[in-house]
């Protein structure tokens, strides 16, 4: 689960992270009031969306205008900027061409910037440890730094047995060229980020840029915090920070039905039970020259209700031109799964090709039910056969539509 910058800063400040004074605004009038409470003389008006690259982004309503982060010099200018930004669609590298509508702004004090650093904490899957990632090239996307200057990325894992220590902080500080009170301040910043990471079950904490001021102090000028969804049951207070307007409606609907769903950019909708099998299904679709439209794991109990919900979610994506169901009937028998697929197909009035691959208990009975259903559902013998058949069926339908046009 992601949260907004202002929410992340509020949480991190509670762990000792140095942040600037700021206020949230949902209207131009609130922006004016918020700006009047700040010291100035420079005020920053920041769009609050769940995407990076806001400063370099552009609004659809004014593509040649200013970006989603603006410097102003008076409360009146803050109000004017808010009027132009609120309820407008901001397009950045991370939002894609559709962009995101800005519903909130963060009105924040300006800052005397001497240097910009990059700092993040994340779980390194290769080591299973929380890892510090830092760079002297702050303010840039870390992917760009990795591309043109990989030697400038510092990585330091933290031993879970001992936790974060001052020695580790000082080591990374030296690699960043920090010394004296600035190095000590950096160690405190990392300590506060680590404490928050562990306490709140975070997936990532990213501060970009982490600013060294002219006075040698450190300030988190931006903050991104994402939480491990599987641990949210331990943090009901964090659920209150969720902004559903920033989330994919299909993913929200899937969560309500206990489905694991992630939207992608392809045209083949996938419904699978088991995360590993889902990943293999996506891979083999790509090997056949097509692109998966989603990751969707229905879990071990693929009931009719869940299958219907899954079909509706998949078909709500206008990019989906075909469906591939790939189910291993272990806990749930294949004949029960087949019946659920048949009933779901009738209920949603299926209008795209559907290929079903079943394996496991009662697989022959399940395939027979599908063959005798009277529906245009294609049985597949194995995963490779299923991928070939759905890609061919989609191509055939595309060719028919082209001929009719």
C-alpha positions as CSV (number, residue, x, y, z in Angstrom):
1,X,0.0,0.0,0.0
2,X,1.3,3.4,-1.0
3,X,0.6,6.7,0.8
4,X,1.1,10.4,-0.1
5,X,4.3,12.4,0.5
6,X,2.7,14.5,3.3
7,X,1.5,11.3,5.0
8,X,5.0,9.7,4.7
9,X,6.6,12.8,6.2
10,X,4.2,12.8,9.1
11,X,5.0,9.2,9.9
12,X,8.8,9.6,9.5
13,X,8.8,12.8,11.6
14,X,7.5,10.7,14.5
15,X,10.6,8.6,14.2
16,X,12.9,11.6,14.2
17,X,13.3,12.3,10.5
18,X,14.0,16.0,9.8
19,X,11.3,17.4,7.5
20,X,10.2,20.9,6.6
21,X,7.0,22.6,7.9
22,X,4.0,22.0,5.6
23,X,0.2,21.9,5.3
24,X,-2.2,19.9,3.2
25,X,-4.6,21.8,0.9
26,X,-7.6,20.5,-1.0
27,X,-8.7,23.9,-2.3
28,X,-7.1,27.2,-3.4
29,X,-8.5,28.8,-0.3
30,X,-6.8,26.2,1.9
31,X,-3.6,26.7,0.0
32,X,-3.7,30.4,0.8
33,X,-4.3,29.8,4.5
34,X,-1.5,27.1,4.6
35,X,1.0,29.4,2.9
36,X,0.3,32.2,5.4
37,X,1.4,29.9,8.2
38,X,4.8,29.2,6.7
39,X,8.0,31.2,7.2
40,X,8.9,31.7,3.5
41,X,10.2,33.6,1.7
42,X,10.0,30.7,-0.8
43,X,7.1,28.3,-0.6
44,X,6.7,25.0,-2.5
45,X,3.3,23.8,-3.9
46,X,3.5,20.1,-4.5
47,X,0.9,17.9,-6.2
48,X,0.1,14.8,-4.1
49,X,-0.3,11.7,-6.3
50,X,1.1,8.2,-6.0
51,X,3.7,8.7,-8.7
52,X,7.2,10.1,-9.0
53,X,8.6,12.6,-11.4
54,X,6.0,15.2,-10.4
55,X,8.3,18.2,-10.9
56,X,9.1,17.2,-14.5
57,X,5.5,16.2,-15.3
58,X,3.0,18.3,-17.2
59,X,-0.7,18.8,-16.8
60,X,-2.9,17.7,-19.7
61,X,-4.9,20.9,-19.4
62,X,-1.7,22.9,-19.9
63,X,1.0,20.7,-21.5
64,X,3.3,23.7,-22.1
65,X,3.0,25.1,-18.6
66,X,4.7,24.4,-15.3
67,X,5.0,21.0,-13.7
68,X,3.4,19.4,-10.6
69,X,5.9,21.0,-8.1
70,X,6.1,24.8,-8.2
71,X,8.1,27.4,-6.3
72,X,6.2,30.6,-5.3
73,X,7.1,33.7,-3.3
74,X,3.9,34.6,-1.6
75,X,0.6,33.2,-0.3
76,X,-1.3,34.8,-3.1
77,X,1.0,33.0,-5.6
78,X,0.4,29.7,-3.8
79,X,-3.3,30.2,-4.1
80,X,-2.9,30.9,-7.8
81,X,-0.8,27.8,-8.3
82,X,-3.3,25.7,-6.4
83,X,-6.1,27.0,-8.6
84,X,-4.2,25.8,-11.7
85,X,-3.2,22.4,-10.3
86,X,-6.1,21.1,-8.3
87,X,-8.5,18.8,-10.3
88,X,-6.1,18.8,-13.2
89,X,-4.5,15.7,-14.7
90,X,-0.8,15.4,-14.1
91,X,1.2,13.2,-16.5
92,X,4.6,11.9,-15.4
93,X,6.9,9.1,-16.4
94,X,5.4,6.9,-13.8
95,X,1.7,7.7,-14.4
96,X,1.7,6.8,-18.0
97,X,-0.2,8.8,-20.6
98,X,-3.4,8.6,-18.7
99,X,-2.0,10.7,-15.8
100,X,-3.5,11.2,-12.4
101,X,-6.0,13.8,-11.3
102,X,-4.6,16.0,-8.5
103,X,-7.0,16.2,-5.5
104,X,-4.6,17.4,-2.8
105,X,-1.6,19.7,-2.6
106,X,1.2,19.9,0.0
107,X,2.2,23.5,0.8
108,X,5.7,23.4,2.2
109,X,8.5,25.8,3.3
110,X,11.4,26.3,0.9
111,X,14.9,25.1,1.6
112,X,18.5,26.2,1.2
113,X,19.9,23.4,-0.8
114,X,23.7,22.8,-1.0
115,X,23.7,19.1,-2.1
116,X,21.1,16.5,-3.0
117,X,21.5,12.9,-2.0
118,X,19.5,9.7,-2.6
119,X,18.5,7.4,0.2
120,X,16.2,4.4,0.4
121,X,15.7,1.3,2.5
122,X,14.2,-1.8,1.0
123,X,14.3,-5.6,1.3
124,X,17.0,-7.1,-0.9
125,X,15.5,-10.4,-2.0
126,X,18.9,-12.0,-2.7
127,X,20.0,-11.6,0.9
128,X,16.6,-11.4,2.7
129,X,17.9,-8.3,4.6
130,X,16.8,-4.7,4.9
131,X,19.3,-2.8,2.7
132,X,20.4,0.8,2.5
133,X,20.7,2.1,-1.0
134,X,22.3,5.6,-1.3
135,X,23.8,7.8,-4.0
136,X,25.4,11.2,-4.2
137,X,23.2,11.9,-7.2
138,X,20.0,12.8,-5.4
139,X,17.0,14.3,-7.2
140,X,17.3,11.8,-10.0
141,X,15.4,8.5,-10.5
142,X,17.7,5.8,-9.2
143,X,17.1,3.8,-12.4
144,X,18.7,6.6,-14.4
145,X,21.7,6.7,-12.0
146,X,22.1,2.9,-12.3
147,X,22.0,3.3,-16.1
148,X,24.7,6.0,-16.6
149,X,26.7,5.9,-13.3
150,X,26.2,2.5,-11.5
151,X,29.4,3.1,-9.6
152,X,27.7,6.0,-7.7
153,X,25.1,3.6,-6.1
154,X,26.0,2.5,-2.7
155,X,24.4,-0.7,-1.2
156,X,24.8,-1.8,2.4
157,X,22.8,-4.6,4.0
158,X,21.8,-4.6,7.6
159,X,22.3,-7.7,9.8
160,X,18.9,-8.5,11.3
161,X,20.6,-10.0,14.4
162,X,22.2,-6.7,15.3
163,X,20.0,-4.1,13.6
164,X,21.2,-0.8,12.4
165,X,24.4,0.5,14.0
166,X,26.2,3.8,14.0
167,X,29.2,2.2,12.3
168,X,27.1,1.2,9.2
169,X,25.7,4.8,9.0
170,X,29.2,6.3,9.3
171,X,30.5,3.9,6.6
172,X,27.8,4.9,4.1
173,X,28.3,8.6,5.0
174,X,32.0,8.4,4.2
175,X,31.2,6.8,0.8
176,X,28.9,9.8,0.1
177,X,31.7,12.2,1.0
178,X,30.0,13.4,4.2
179,X,32.0,14.3,7.3
180,X,31.7,15.9,10.7
181,X,28.3,16.9,11.9
182,X,26.8,16.2,8.5
183,X,27.9,12.6,8.7
184,X,26.5,12.3,12.2
185,X,23.2,13.8,11.0
186,X,23.1,11.3,8.1
187,X,23.5,8.4,10.6
188,X,20.6,9.7,12.6
189,X,18.5,10.0,9.4
190,X,19.2,6.4,8.5
191,X,18.5,5.2,12.0
192,X,15.1,6.9,12.0
193,X,14.3,5.5,8.6
194,X,15.3,2.0,9.7
195,X,13.2,2.2,12.9
196,X,10.2,3.2,10.8
197,X,10.9,0.5,8.3
198,X,10.9,-2.3,10.9
199,X,8.2,-0.9,13.1
200,X,5.7,-0.2,10.3
201,X,6.5,-3.3,8.2
202,X,7.5,-1.2,5.2
203,X,8.3,-2.5,1.7
204,X,10.3,0.6,0.9
205,X,11.2,4.0,2.3
206,X,12.7,6.4,-0.3
207,X,13.9,9.9,0.4
208,X,14.8,11.6,-2.8
209,X,16.3,14.1,-2.5
210,X,17.8,14.0,1.0
211,X,19.1,17.5,1.1
212,X,22.3,18.9,2.7
213,X,21.5,22.5,3.6
214,X,23.9,25.4,3.5
215,X,24.3,25.1,7.2
216,X,25.3,21.4,6.9
217,X,22.0,20.0,8.3
218,X,19.9,17.3,6.5
219,X,16.3,17.5,5.5
220,X,14.1,15.0,3.8
221,X,12.8,17.1,0.9
222,X,10.6,14.3,-0.5
223,X,9.5,11.0,1.0
224,X,7.9,7.8,-0.4
225,X,6.7,5.1,1.9
226,X,5.1,1.8,0.8
227,X,3.9,-0.9,3.2
228,X,3.8,-4.7,2.9
229,X,0.1,-5.5,2.3
230,X,0.5,-8.8,4.1
231,X,1.4,-7.0,7.3
232,X,-1.4,-4.4,7.3
233,X,-3.5,-6.5,9.7
234,X,-1.0,-5.5,12.4
235,X,-1.4,-1.8,11.5
236,X,-5.1,-0.9,11.3
237,X,-4.1,2.8,11.8
238,X,-2.3,2.7,8.5
239,X,-5.4,1.6,6.6
240,X,-6.8,5.0,7.4
241,X,-4.1,6.5,5.2
242,X,-5.3,4.7,2.1
243,X,-6.4,6.9,-0.8
244,X,-8.6,4.7,-3.0
245,X,-8.8,7.4,-5.7
246,X,-5.1,6.7,-6.3
247,X,-5.5,3.0,-6.8
248,X,-6.6,0.9,-9.7
249,X,-10.4,0.2,-9.3
250,X,-9.9,-3.3,-10.6
251,X,-7.3,-4.0,-7.9
252,X,-9.6,-2.7,-5.2
253,X,-12.4,-4.9,-6.4
254,X,-10.2,-7.9,-6.5
255,X,-9.1,-7.3,-3.0
256,X,-12.7,-7.2,-1.8
257,X,-13.1,-10.8,-3.2
258,X,-9.8,-12.1,-1.8
259,X,-8.1,-12.1,-5.2
260,X,-4.5,-11.1,-5.8
261,X,-4.6,-8.9,-8.9
262,X,-2.2,-6.6,-10.6
263,X,-3.0,-4.9,-13.9
264,X,-0.4,-5.0,-16.7
265,X,-0.3,-3.6,-20.3
266,X,-1.0,-6.7,-22.4
267,X,-4.1,-8.2,-24.1
268,X,-4.3,-11.7,-22.7
269,X,-6.2,-11.9,-19.4
270,X,-5.0,-14.6,-17.0
271,X,-6.8,-16.4,-14.2
272,X,-4.6,-18.8,-12.3
273,X,-4.4,-20.4,-8.9
274,X,-1.0,-20.0,-7.2
275,X,1.5,-17.2,-7.6
276,X,4.3,-19.4,-9.1
277,X,1.9,-20.9,-11.7
278,X,0.6,-17.4,-12.5
279,X,4.2,-16.1,-13.1
280,X,4.9,-19.2,-15.4
281,X,1.6,-18.5,-17.3
282,X,2.6,-14.9,-17.9
283,X,6.1,-16.0,-19.1
284,X,4.8,-18.6,-21.6
285,X,2.3,-16.1,-23.0
286,X,5.2,-13.8,-23.7
287,X,7.1,-16.7,-25.3
288,X,4.2,-17.1,-27.7
289,X,4.6,-13.5,-28.8
290,X,1.7,-11.9,-26.8
291,X,1.6,-9.9,-23.6
292,X,-0.3,-10.8,-20.4
293,X,-2.9,-8.2,-19.3
294,X,-2.6,-9.0,-15.6
295,X,-1.4,-11.1,-12.8
296,X,-4.5,-12.8,-11.1
297,X,-4.2,-15.5,-8.5
298,X,-7.6,-16.9,-7.3
299,X,-6.1,-19.0,-4.6
300,X,-6.8,-22.6,-3.7
301,X,-10.5,-22.3,-3.4
302,X,-11.7,-21.3,-6.8
303,X,-15.5,-21.1,-6.1
304,X,-18.1,-20.0,-8.6
305,X,-18.4,-16.6,-6.9
306,X,-14.7,-16.0,-7.0
307,X,-14.4,-17.1,-10.7
308,X,-17.4,-14.8,-11.6
309,X,-15.7,-11.9,-9.8
310,X,-12.4,-12.7,-11.5
311,X,-14.0,-12.8,-15.0
312,X,-15.8,-9.5,-14.4
313,X,-12.6,-7.8,-13.3
314,X,-10.6,-9.2,-16.3
315,X,-13.3,-8.2,-18.8
316,X,-13.6,-4.7,-17.3
317,X,-10.1,-4.1,-18.9
318,X,-10.8,-2.8,-22.4
319,X,-7.4,-4.1,-23.5
320,X,-8.3,-7.7,-22.8
321,X,-8.9,-9.6,-26.1
322,X,-8.8,-13.2,-24.7
323,X,-8.8,-15.1,-21.5
324,X,-6.5,-17.9,-20.3
325,X,-7.6,-20.0,-17.3
326,X,-4.8,-22.1,-15.9
327,X,-5.9,-24.1,-12.8
328,X,-4.2,-26.9,-10.9
329,X,-6.9,-28.9,-9.1
330,X,-5.3,-29.9,-5.9
331,X,-7.4,-28.7,-3.0
332,X,-10.3,-28.0,-5.4
333,X,-11.3,-30.7,-7.9
334,X,-11.1,-30.0,-11.6
335,X,-14.8,-30.8,-12.2
336,X,-15.8,-28.2,-9.6
337,X,-13.5,-25.7,-11.2
338,X,-14.9,-26.5,-14.7
339,X,-18.5,-26.0,-13.5
340,X,-17.5,-22.7,-11.9
341,X,-15.9,-21.5,-15.2
342,X,-19.0,-22.6,-17.2
343,X,-21.4,-20.8,-14.9
344,X,-19.2,-17.7,-14.8
345,X,-19.0,-17.6,-18.6
346,X,-22.8,-17.7,-18.9
347,X,-23.3,-15.1,-16.2
348,X,-20.8,-12.5,-17.6
349,X,-21.9,-13.2,-21.2
350,X,-18.4,-14.0,-22.3
351,X,-17.5,-12.1,-25.6
352,X,-13.8,-12.9,-26.0
353,X,-12.0,-16.2,-26.7
354,X,-11.5,-18.4,-23.6
355,X,-8.9,-21.2,-23.2
356,X,-9.0,-23.4,-20.2
357,X,-6.1,-25.6,-19.0
358,X,-7.0,-27.9,-16.1
359,X,-4.7,-30.4,-14.3
360,X,-5.1,-32.5,-11.2
361,X,-7.9,-34.4,-9.5
362,X,-10.8,-35.3,-11.9
363,X,-9.2,-33.5,-14.8
364,X,-10.9,-35.7,-17.4
365,X,-14.3,-35.0,-15.9
366,X,-13.6,-31.3,-15.8
367,X,-12.6,-31.3,-19.5
368,X,-15.7,-33.3,-20.4
369,X,-17.9,-30.8,-18.7
370,X,-16.3,-28.0,-20.7
371,X,-16.6,-29.9,-24.0
372,X,-20.3,-30.6,-23.3
373,X,-21.2,-27.1,-22.1
374,X,-22.2,-25.8,-25.5
375,X,-20.0,-22.7,-24.9
376,X,-17.1,-21.7,-27.1
377,X,-14.6,-22.6,-24.5
378,X,-11.4,-24.2,-25.7
379,X,-9.8,-27.0,-23.7
380,X,-6.0,-27.2,-23.6
381,X,-3.8,-30.3,-22.8
382,X,-1.0,-28.4,-21.1
383,X,0.4,-25.0,-20.5
384,X,2.2,-24.6,-23.8
385,X,-0.8,-25.8,-25.7
386,X,-3.0,-23.3,-23.7
387,X,-0.7,-20.4,-24.6
388,X,-0.6,-21.3,-28.3
389,X,-4.4,-21.7,-28.5
390,X,-5.3,-18.4,-26.8
391,X,-2.8,-16.4,-28.8
392,X,-4.0,-18.0,-32.1
393,X,-7.7,-17.4,-31.1
394,X,-7.0,-13.8,-30.3
395,X,-5.2,-13.3,-33.7
396,X,-8.1,-15.0,-35.5
397,X,-10.7,-12.7,-33.8
398,X,-8.6,-9.7,-34.7
399,X,-8.4,-10.8,-38.3
400,X,-12.2,-11.3,-38.5
401,X,-12.9,-7.9,-37.1
402,X,-10.4,-6.4,-39.6
403,X,-12.2,-8.2,-42.4
404,X,-15.6,-6.9,-41.3
405,X,-14.4,-3.4,-41.0
